[in-house]
């Protein structure tokens, strides 16, 4: 019986470690994109290219954060889920609107 519970906890923790690993590599990729964007801005490359790189980095981080946030709110009351969806829509709008304007 104890062996079965340890297997399920190991399986559950391996999923979390997988997401943690993906989060770390997304953070590394975002940092590299921001460095490239800064270098491009210093050498006077088109501002749209710099903004696009920064938005790609932000979108990648937003995906990971939204997954972790959903794991937090999925078992909570409906008001938390509504807040989650509202905030997610605002973040998406904050990424997309500057690209269109």
N, C-alpha and C positions, 0 to 999 in steps of 0.2 A: 504494500500500500504506500509506504513512504517513498519507494522507488518511483512509483507512478507520478506522485506529486512533484518530485524533483525533476522528472523529465519534462513535465508541462511548464514548470517555471524556467527551465533551461531554454525551452523552445520560445517562450514568451520573451525572455531577455535577449535571445539572439536576434529577434525582430527589432527590438529597440536598439541594439548595438548596430544593426545594419543601417537604421535610419540615422543614428548618430554619425556613422562613418560617412554616409552620403551628405549629411549636413556639413561635416568638416570639409569635404572636397568641394561642395558648392561654395563654401566660404572662401576657400583657396582660389577657386575659379573667379569668384566675384572680386576678390582682392587684385588678381591679375588683370581683370578687365578694367578696374579702376586705375591701376598703374598705367596701363596702355592708354586709357582715356586722358590721363594727366599728361603723359608724354606727347600725345597727339595735340593736345591743347597748347602745350609749350612751343611746339613747332608750327603753330598756326594752321592746323588741319581744319577742315570744314567743321563748324560747330555742330551740325546735325549728326555727323559720324560720332563725335564725342558723346553727345547726348544719347544716341542709340546704344552705345556700349554701356553707358551708365544705367540705362533702363533695362538692358538685358541682365546685368548684374543684380539689379533690384528685383526683377521678376523672378530670377532663380532663387533668391533668398526668400521672397514672399511665398513661393510654392512650399518650401520646407517649413516655414513658420506656420503657414495655413494648415498643413498636415498635423503638426504638433498641436496647434490650437484646436483643431477638430477633435483630436484625441482627448483633449481636456474637456470640451463642452458636450460631447456626444451623449454622455449619461446624465447630463444636468437638465434643469427645467427648460421649457421652451424659450423663455426670455433670453437665456444664454445663447441658444442657437440662432435666434433672431439677431442678437448683437453680433454674433460671429459673421452671419451673412451680410449684415449691414457694413461692418468693418471691411470685410473682404471685397465688397463692391466698391467701397471708397478707395481702397488700395489699388484695385484694378483701374478705376477711373484716374487715379493719380499717376499711374504709369502710362495709360493710353492717351489721355487728354493732351499732355505736353507734346506728344509726337504729332498730333493732328493740328495743333495751333502754330 
